[in-house]
Amino acid sequence: MMEQKLARSVSIIGTSTLPQRYFDDPMYEGLSIYELWACACHQAMEDAGVKPRDIDKIVYSQMANYVTAGNVLAMVGTLEEWIGLAGKPIIHIEQACASGYIAFMEACNAVASGKCDIVLVAGIETPKHFNSRNQPAHMIRPIAEYEEWWSPGRALFDTTYYRFDGVSDNLLTDEQARLYMKNYGVSEETIDDTYNAMAVNLRRNASRNPRAAERREFAEIAKENGFDDVMEYMRSEEHNRKITRFIRKRGSVLHNVAAGAIVVCSSDIAKKFSQKPIEVIDFASSSNTQRFPYCFHQMNVDVRDALYKDDIDPNELDLMITTVMTSGEQLDSAEVFGYLPEGKGYQYELDGRTCFDGDKPINPHGGDLSFGHAFGASGINMLSEAILQMRGEAGDCQVQKDVRKCLVRGMGGGHTTVGIILETKE
């Protein structure tokens, strides 16, 4: 059993399970992002068995509210009113796609310090749509119609001074392939097959997850396009073109609208609310500039070194949930954190051993390539998927073993990486 590193023991007692969808879907017609956020919050509180009056503090994550929500400032007061918590302390976290993970850490710190007993952490994002100014909140328009300067990449990485060119999620993860080839002598063809297999594996996982944004398996799509071998389809420039030297379209992040929420509390009162509390053992983060050589890889190393203590044995981990902005992230993070053997992890992907029913499952929910990725809300929803797996409530994508220990690793904007260790005690 791992020893909790926090000053006061913290447990997860509730989470939401909203699907990852698009605002074009009929199920979202006439809704605003506020309503999705409120739904997630109430769902998580109901799951935890707490009432709004029980919540001491809210930590809310959203990256692009200044454009997509039609506001310059975070709409903290409005959000509180929508969930019946007006007047309670609330903090807005914006740290690119790491926002949800950092918000979770902030919530845990509030409980661990003794300042709060129960904290709600919740995120919202709509990367492809925005609220028009001077229009009701439910009137959502595609981001392509936005008349002002906007791009998720440009918002993070401008083009002058230190500022990047807006494609870091692809080009910086391309570095991971170069480093892997350099260190372990694998060929570019092997990297291509590994990344394609990874995308196939993640889509297979997502096909069994009703919350996933994309659920059609690539094998089925390949047959429709005249390919009997799914890997031949994945290698096809016509159907799965390369967008960088190593990353193909099917290996790049899938953006969607999402909301999610988690309730954490002091472990000494957790059983009062939940029969399946999950303890937060420890967490760590690292931030770097995109100019640092092999930036993503180095942040993984930094977080691992900060997170792993004498009693942390990666061989005891039953599951890994990790951000996959592009294919390279999954392999690099799994090996750096010791979940897969160094220099051999690619074979696990090729053999399908990282699928939900494999012996080394990674992202059984489908990952950012198929489950979906919604900027500031994504970290919370990744944690929620880990929670469902640890409870044994993940449905058809449930891994084929008890998940007692789980590592959740997240990344945001090429400048922040987070590691969180969770454990069930019974």
C-alpha positions in Angstrom: 0.0 0.0 0.0 1.3 3.4 -0.9 1.6 6.0 1.8 -0.2 9.2 1.2 2.1 12.2 1.0 -0.4 15.0 1.8 -0.5 16.7 5.2 -4.2 15.6 5.5 -5.6 12.6 3.7 -7.8 13.4 0.7 -10.3 11.2 -1.0 -12.5 11.4 -4.1 -16.1 10.7 -3.4 -18.0 11.8 -6.5 -17.7 12.4 -10.2 -19.7 13.2 -13.3 -20.1 11.0 -16.4 -21.4 13.4 -19.2 -20.6 12.3 -22.7 -18.0 14.0 -24.9 -20.0 15.6 -27.7 -20.2 18.5 -30.1 -22.6 21.5 -29.9 -23.8 20.5 -33.4 -25.4 17.4 -31.7 -29.2 17.6 -31.4 -28.9 16.6 -27.7 -27.3 20.0 -27.0 -29.7 22.1 -29.0 -30.8 25.2 -27.1 -28.3 24.6 -24.3 -25.5 26.9 -23.1 -22.2 25.8 -21.8 -23.4 27.1 -18.4 -26.1 24.5 -18.3 -23.6 21.7 -19.2 -21.3 22.9 -16.4 -24.2 23.0 -13.9 -25.3 19.5 -15.0 -21.8 18.1 -14.4 -21.6 19.8 -11.0 -25.0 18.5 -9.8 -24.3 15.0 -11.2 -21.0 14.9 -9.3 -22.6 16.1 -6.1 -25.4 13.6 -6.4 -22.8 10.9 -7.0 -21.0 11.9 -3.9 -24.1 12.2 -1.8 -23.5 15.8 -0.9 -25.7 18.9 -1.1 -24.6 22.4 -2.3 -24.6 23.6 1.3 -21.9 21.0 2.1 -19.4 22.4 -0.4 -16.8 24.7 1.1 -15.1 25.9 -2.1 -15.3 25.5 -5.9 -12.3 25.3 -8.2 -13.3 25.8 -11.8 -11.1 25.2 -14.9 -11.6 26.7 -18.4 -9.0 27.8 -20.9 -10.8 29.8 -23.6 -13.6 31.6 -21.7 -12.4 35.0 -23.0 -13.5 34.0 -26.5 -15.8 31.0 -26.5 -17.9 32.1 -23.6 -18.1 35.7 -24.9 -16.5 37.2 -21.8 -13.3 38.9 -21.0 -13.4 37.8 -17.3 -14.2 34.3 -16.0 -17.9 34.1 -15.2 -17.4 32.8 -11.7 -20.5 34.5 -10.2 -22.8 33.3 -12.9 -21.5 29.7 -12.6 -21.9 29.7 -8.8 -25.5 30.8 -9.2 -26.3 28.0 -11.7 -25.3 25.4 -9.1 -26.8 26.9 -6.0 -23.5 28.0 -4.5 -23.6 31.8 -4.7 -21.3 33.4 -2.2 -18.9 30.4 -1.8 -15.2 30.9 -2.6 -14.4 30.1 -6.2 -11.1 30.0 -8.1 -10.7 30.0 -11.9 -7.7 28.0 -13.2 -6.3 28.6 -16.7 -3.2 26.6 -17.5 -4.0 25.5 -21.1 -5.0 21.9 -21.3 -3.5 21.2 -17.9 -6.1 23.4 -16.3 -8.3 20.6 -15.1 -5.4 18.7 -13.6 -4.1 21.8 -11.8 -7.7 22.6 -10.6 -7.9 19.1 -9.1 -4.6 19.6 -7.4 -5.8 23.0 -6.0 -8.9 21.3 -4.7 -6.9 18.6 -3.0 -4.5 21.2 -1.5 -7.5 23.1 0.0 -8.6 19.9 1.8 -5.1 18.7 2.7 -4.4 22.1 4.4 -7.4 21.7 6.6 -8.9 24.9 5.3 -11.8 23.0 3.6 -13.5 19.7 4.2 -15.3 19.3 0.9 -14.4 20.9 -2.4 -16.0 20.8 -5.9 -13.7 20.9 -8.9 -15.4 21.4 -12.3 -14.4 22.3 -15.8 -16.1 23.5 -19.0 -14.9 24.1 -22.6 -16.3 24.4 -26.1 -13.2 24.6 -28.4 -15.1 24.7 -31.6 -18.0 27.1 -30.8 -18.5 30.5 -29.1 -21.2 32.7 -27.7 -22.0 35.7 -29.8 -21.8 39.0 -28.0 -25.2 40.6 -27.2 -26.9 37.3 -27.8 -28.5 34.8 -25.4 -26.0 32.3 -23.9 -27.6 29.3 -25.7 -27.0 30.8 -29.2 -23.8 29.0 -30.1 -21.9 29.6 -33.3 -19.0 27.7 -34.9 -15.6 29.1 -34.0 -14.9 29.5 -37.8 -17.4 32.4 -37.8 -15.6 34.3 -35.1 -14.8 37.7 -36.6 -11.9 38.5 -34.3 -8.4 37.1 -33.8 -8.8 33.5 -32.5 -7.0 30.2 -32.7 -6.4 27.8 -29.8 -2.7 27.6 -30.9 -2.3 31.4 -31.4 -3.9 32.0 -28.0 -1.1 30.1 -26.4 1.8 30.6 -28.8 2.1 33.9 -30.6 4.5 34.4 -33.4 7.0 37.0 -32.1 9.6 37.2 -29.4 9.5 33.8 -27.5 6.2 33.0 -29.0 5.7 29.8 -30.9 3.9 29.2 -34.2 0.7 27.7 -33.0 1.3 24.0 -33.8 3.2 22.9 -30.7 1.0 20.0 -30.0 2.2 18.4 -33.2 5.7 19.6 -33.7 6.8 19.2 -30.1 5.5 15.7 -29.9 7.4 15.0 -33.2 10.5 15.4 -31.1 9.5 12.4 -29.1 9.7 10.2 -32.1 13.1 11.5 -33.0 14.4 10.9 -29.5 13.0 7.4 -29.4 14.6 6.5 -32.7 17.9 8.0 -31.5 17.9 6.2 -28.1 16.6 2.8 -29.1 17.5 2.4 -32.8 14.0 1.7 -34.1 13.2 2.6 -37.7 10.9 5.4 -38.9 8.6 2.7 -40.3 8.4 1.1 -36.9 7.5 4.4 -35.3 4.8 4.9 -38.0 3.3 1.5 -37.3 3.5 2.0 -33.6 1.6 5.3 -33.7 -1.0 3.9 -36.1 -1.5 0.8 -33.9 -1.9 3.2 -30.9 -4.7 5.1 -32.7 -6.4 1.8 -33.6 -6.1 0.6 -30.0 -7.6 3.8 -28.6 -10.5 3.8 -31.1 -11.2 0.1 -30.1 -11.4 1.2 -26.5 -13.6 4.2 -27.3 -15.9 2.0 -29.4 -17.0 0.4 -26.1 -17.4 3.7 -24.2 -20.7 5.5 -24.6 -19.1 8.7 -23.3 -16.6 8.8 -26.2 -16.9 11.4 -29.0 -15.9 9.0 -31.8 -16.8 5.3 -31.5 -16.5 3.7 -35.0 -13.6 1.3 -35.1 -11.0 2.0 -37.7 -11.3 -1.6 -39.0 -14.8 -0.9 -40.0 -13.9 2.4 -41.6 -11.0 0.7 -43.4 -13.3 -1.9 -45.0 -15.7 0.8 -46.2 -12.7 2.3 -48.0 -11.6 -1.0 -49.6 -8.9 -2.1 -47.1 -9.0 -5.6 -45.6 -6.0 -4.7 -43.4 -6.7 -1.8 -41.0 -2.9 -1.0 -40.8 -2.8 -0.6 -44.6 -5.6 2.0 -44.2 -3.8 3.7 -41.4 -0.6 4.0 -43.6 -2.5 5.5 -46.5 -1.7 9.1 -47.3 -5.1 9.4 -49.0 -7.1 8.4 -45.9 -4.7 9.1 -43.0 -2.2 11.7 -44.2 0.9 12.8 -42.3 0.6 16.2 -40.8 4.2 16.3 -39.6 7.1 13.9 -40.2 5.8 11.4 -37.8 2.2 12.3 -36.8 -0.8 11.4 -39.0 -4.2 12.9 -38.9 -5.7 9.9 -36.9 -2.9 10.4 -34.4 -3.8 13.9 -33.6 -6.1 15.3 -30.8 -9.9 15.3 -31.3 -11.5 18.4 -29.9 -15.0 18.5 -28.5 -17.3 20.3 -26.1 -17.3 18.9 -22.6 -18.1 19.6 -18.9 -16.9 17.6 -15.9 -16.8 17.6 -12.1 -15.3 15.8 -9.2 -15.9 16.1 -5.5 -13.0 15.6 -3.0 -13.1 15.6 0.8 -11.1 14.8 3.9 -10.6 11.0 4.0 -11.8 10.8 7.6 -15.3 11.7 6.5 -15.3 10.1 3.0 -17.1 6.9 4.1 -20.0 9.1 5.3 -20.7 9.9 1.7 -19.2 7.1 -0.4 -18.7 3.4 -0.1 -16.0 3.5 -2.7 -13.7 6.5 -1.9 -10.5 6.8 -3.8 -7.5 8.2 -2.0 -5.2 10.8 -3.6 -1.8 9.6 -2.8 0.3 12.4 -4.2 0.7 14.7 -7.2 3.5 16.7 -8.9 3.8 19.1 -11.8 6.5 20.7 -14.0 6.5 23.7 -16.3 9.0 24.5 -19.0 9.3 26.6 -22.1 8.6 25.2 -25.6 12.1 26.1 -26.6 13.6 23.5 -24.2 15.0 20.5 -26.2 12.6 17.6 -26.0 10.3 19.7 -23.9 7.5 17.2 -23.4 9.9 14.4 -22.6 11.8 16.4 -20.1 8.7 17.5 -18.2 7.7 13.9 -18.0 11.1 13.1 -16.4 10.8 16.1 -14.0 7.3 15.1 -12.8 8.4 11.4 -12.4 11.4 12.4 -10.3 9.2 14.7 -8.1 6.4 12.2 -7.8 8.1 8.9 -7.3 9.3 8.3 -3.7 10.8 5.3 -2.0 7.5 3.5 -1.7 6.3 4.2 -5.3 6.9 1.1 -7.5 5.6 1.6 -11.0 5.3 -2.2 -11.4 2.4 -2.0 -8.9 0.4 0.4 -11.1 -2.7 -1.4 -12.6 -3.6 1.4 -15.0 -2.3 4.5 -16.7 -4.4 7.4 -18.0 -2.3 9.8 -20.0 -2.9 12.8 -22.2 -2.4 12.0 -25.9 -2.4 15.2 -27.8 -0.6 13.3 -30.5 0.6 9.7 -30.7 4.1 10.3 -29.3 2.9 11.3 -25.9 1.4 8.0 -24.9 4.5 6.0 -25.6 7.0 8.5 -24.1 5.0 9.1 -20.9 4.3 5.3 -20.3 8.0 4.5 -20.6 9.3 7.5 -18.6 6.9 6.7 -15.7 8.0 3.1 -15.8 4.5 1.7 -16.8 6.0 0.2 -19.9 9.6 -1.0 -20.1 12.1 1.5 -21.5 12.8 1.1 -25.2 10.3 -1.8 -25.5 6.9 0.0 -25.1 6.4 0.3 -28.9 6.0 -3.5 -29.1 3.2 -3.4 -26.5 1.3 -1.1 -28.8 1.9 -3.2 -31.8 0.8 -6.3 -30.0 -2.4 -4.6 -28.6 -1.4 -5.1 -25.0 -2.3 -1.5 -24.1 -6.0 -2.0 -25.0 -8.6 -2.1 -22.2 -8.4 -6.0 -22.2 -4.6 -6.1 -22.4 -2.2 -6.7 -19.6 -0.9 -3.1 -19.6 -4.0 -1.0 -20.3 -3.5 2.6 -21.2 -6.4 5.0 -21.7 -9.1 2.3 -21.8 -11.7 5.1 -22.4 -10.2 6.0 -25.7 -7.8 8.8 -24.9 -7.7 12.3 -26.5 -7.5 10.7 -30.0 -11.0 9.1 -29.8 -12.6 9.8 -26.4 -12.1 13.5 -27.0 -10.2 16.5 -25.6 -11.9 19.7 -24.4 -9.0 22.0 -23.3 -9.6 23.1 -19.7 -12.2 20.4 -19.0 -10.2 17.5 -20.4 -8.1 16.8 -17.2 -11.2 16.5 -15.0 -12.8 14.1 -17.5 -9.6 12.0 -17.7 -9.6 11.8 -13.9 -13.3 10.8 -14.0 -12.5 8.0 -16.4 -9.8 6.8 -14.0 -12.3 7.0 -11.1 -14.9 4.9 -13.0 -12.2 2.2 -13.7 -11.1 2.1 -10.1 -14.7 1.7 -9.0 -15.3 -1.0 -11.5 -18.0 1.1 -13.1 -16.5 1.8 -16.6 -18.9 -0.5 -18.4 -17.8 -2.3 -21.6 -14.4 -0.7 -21.6 -13.6 -1.8 -18.0 -10.1 -3.2 -17.8 -9.8 -6.9 -17.1 -8.4 -6.7 -13.6 -8.9 -4.9 -10.3 -7.6 -1.3 -10.6 -6.2 -0.6 -7.1 -3.5 1.8 -8.2 -3.7 4.3 -11.1 -1.3 6.9 -12.5 -3.0 9.9 -14.2 -0.6 12.0 -16.3 -1.7 15.2 -18.0 -0.2 17.9 -20.2 -1.1 21.4 -21.2 0.1 23.6 -24.0 3.6 22.1 -24.2 4.5 24.0 -21.0 2.9 22.1 -18.0 2.9 18.4 -17.2 1.2 16.8 -14.2 1.3 13.4 -12.5 -1.4 12.2 -10.0 -1.4 8.8 -8.1 -4.7 7.4 -7.0 -5.4 4.3 -4.9 -8.3 2.4 -3.5 -7.7 1.2 0.0 -10.2 -1.7 0.1 
